[in-house]
């Protein structure tokens, strides 16, 4: 709001009215923004989502922290179906391993020896990594 007042124009990041452009995936980060002035999304869920784009080239429909918005034109918003911590862990695992397939192979190798909560976490990681890969 302050930026719009100082510069005399509407900001692209103003979520009150989404900017939708053909060929551009728009993401409403309102749900990922907290803090005093709503700018800490750069260090949380939005950063995890950005890493998934830059590191893994994941399209929005493969990033489970997003949900498709309602309306005539396609757009996305935070608040998807998966836990943010699981998404972060799978994204980082894929980056370190060299891609989702390599990370999935590592999980598959470790899973038989795991039990209890560790096995449950590996199952969630496996499911998420599978969703990252081409269909």
N, C-alpha and C positions, 0 to 999 in steps of 0.2 A: 504494500500500500504506500509506504514511504517513497519507494523508488518511482512509482507511477506519479505521485504528487510532485516529486522533485524534477522529473524528466518530462512531465506533461504528456505522457502517453501510456497506453496499456502495455503491460509486460507479457511476454509469451508464457512466463511461468505463473501467471495469475490463474488459479484454478476455478475462479468464479465463472469463467466462460472458456471452455477448452478450445484450443486452436487445433483444428483438424485439417491436415493437408494431404492430398492424395500422394501416395508413395512414402509417407512418413509415418512411423509408428509413434503415436502420442501416448504418453504415460502420465497419468495424474498421480503425483507423489504425495498428495495431501495426507494420506493415511500413514506415510513413512516419515512425515515431518512433525517434529515435536519441539520442545524447548521454548524459550521465551519469545523468539520471533519466527519460529517455524522453519529454521534453517539447519537443523541437525540431521537431515536426511542424508547428507553427504557422508556420514560416518556410520550409517546403520543399514537398514534394508535396501535403500536405494543404491548404496555402494555395492552391496552384494549382488544386486541385479545388474548394475553396470559392469561388474567384474565378469558376470556370466556372458554378457554381450562381448566384451573385449577379449577375454581369455578363451571363450569357447564358441563364440559366434552363435549363441542360442537365440532363436526367434522368440518373440513374446509368448507364443502358444506352448513353448517348452519350458518356460520359466514359471514354475508352479506358485511362486509368490505373487503372481499377477492373476487377475481375473478380467475377463472381457467386459467392457462397459456397455451400457444399454444406450441405444439410439440408432439413428439412421446410418451413421458412419462408424467405422471400427476404431476403438480406442481401448486402452488398458488402464487398470488401477491396481494399487496394492491391496492385498486382502485375499490372496489366493488360497488354495486348498491345503498347502503344506506348511509345516512349521518353519519359520525363518531360520532357526538354528540348524535344521536338517539340510535346508537349501544351501546355507553357507558352508557346511561341512562337505557336502557333495561337490560344490563348485571348487572349493579349495583342493579336495582330493583329486578331482579331474585335472586341475592345473598342475599339481605336483607330479602326478603320474604321467602326464603327457597327453591326456585326453580322457573322455568318459569310458571308452573301451578298456584302456589300460587300467584305470581305477577300478572298473567292474571286475576285471580279471584278478586284481589284488584282493578285492573283497571276497571273491569266490574261493581264493586260495586260503584265506584266513577264517572263513565262516565255519568250516567243519570243526575246528578246535575251539570255537567260542561257545559260551553258554549264557543263559539268563539275559540280563539287560544288554550285554555286549552283542549277543546274537540278534536281539531285537533291533538294536541300532544299526547293525550291519544289514539286516533285512530292509530297513527303511532306506539306507544308503544305496543298496542294490536297486531298489525300486526307483529311486530318484535318478541314479546314473542311467538306468535303462530309458527313462523318459528324456534324458538329454540327447540320446543318440538318434540318428536319422531313422525315420520309420519307413 
